[in-house]
Amino acid sequence: MNRRADTVEAMYRLASRTAAAGLAINLALGTAKLVGGIVGQSFALLSDAVNSIGDSLGSAIVLYALRVAQRPPDLDHPYGHTRAEAVAGLSLAWLIAFSAVLVGWEAITHLFDRHSVPAAWTLWIAAANVVIKEALYRVNKSIGDRLGSQSLLANAWDHRSDALCSLAVVLGIAAVRWGGPRYDWADGVAALVVVVAILWSAGRLLRGNAAELMDQQTDVATVDAIRRVALSVEGVRGVEKLLVRRSGMECFADIHIEVDPQVTVEQGHAIGHVVKAKLVREFTALRDVLVHLEPHLHPHDCPDQDDQAI
């Protein structure tokens, strides 16, 4: 169990470092785009700056949630605090959606206003952001998949939507600069594309974190793998029911195993302990397993379907 604890601690440490790196980079990018948008007179770049600053707040929330998730169980939280990630993600989704609405309203109200042509160097800021955000997406996606961290995966897709947003900004600024005054609206339209991407990202966050808080069954591959390991334990004749719910980077499982109905309570209890120990050892993300024993009935022992009808 100490080995598992060390592994789980390493998982959280890696996730925290990844989120911290994202926070630092988002702050730097947000500041650069904010200054560039104001000085270079690009509303699309300003909109993208709001997005990056919001992402910085999101990374800070994820960092705090990861710290809370590592707290041990207590009297008020016997299952631990791992759902802090989902709570933080849900709050972050609403915050992102609210910021998108504000940016969208501002873009619409000033869509056809005449404004100065954005400076040429604002294109370089937006283009650099595309490259950096795409790199952050790949890093967060890779680590999030490896650790099973929903918050890191949410951050990953947020970075991908940001990369697309910045690409829209590049196109909008380029259209205004090279198309002349008649394309003044392109900068505002690019800002609206940014808003749509932000709302899409917020919706994805809402669905994923709400599903976790509602105890949605985890992916089929994980469930099947847990079932196979349980069936490999000597004395287990079958698995009647297996429920696995995700809680942050960890999981909780409820499994009903079938054993020979002739074994003693003590023997059945021992089999259950072996199943739990093996599952927790084989699956690092499995925080706890509740094992329930069921008698394994042979086909001729099962009542006919007609006999079961009421």
Buried (B, 14 or more C-beta within 10 A) or exposed (E): EEEBEEEBEEBBEBBBEBBBBBBEBBBEBBBBBBEBBEEBBBBBBBBBBBBBBBBBBBBBBBBEBBEBBBEEEEEEEEEBBBBBBBBBBBBBBEBBBEBBEEBBEBBEEBBEEEBEBBBEEBBEBBBBBBEBBBEBBEBBBEBBEEBBBBBBBBBBBBBBBBBBBBBBBBBBBBBBBEEEEEBBBBBBBBBBBBBBBBBBBBEBBBEBBBBBBEEEEBEEEBBEBBBEBBBEBEBBBBBBEBBBBBBBBBBBBBBBBBBEBEBEEEEBEEBBEBBBEBBBEBBBBBBBBEBEBBBBEEEEEEEEEEEEEE
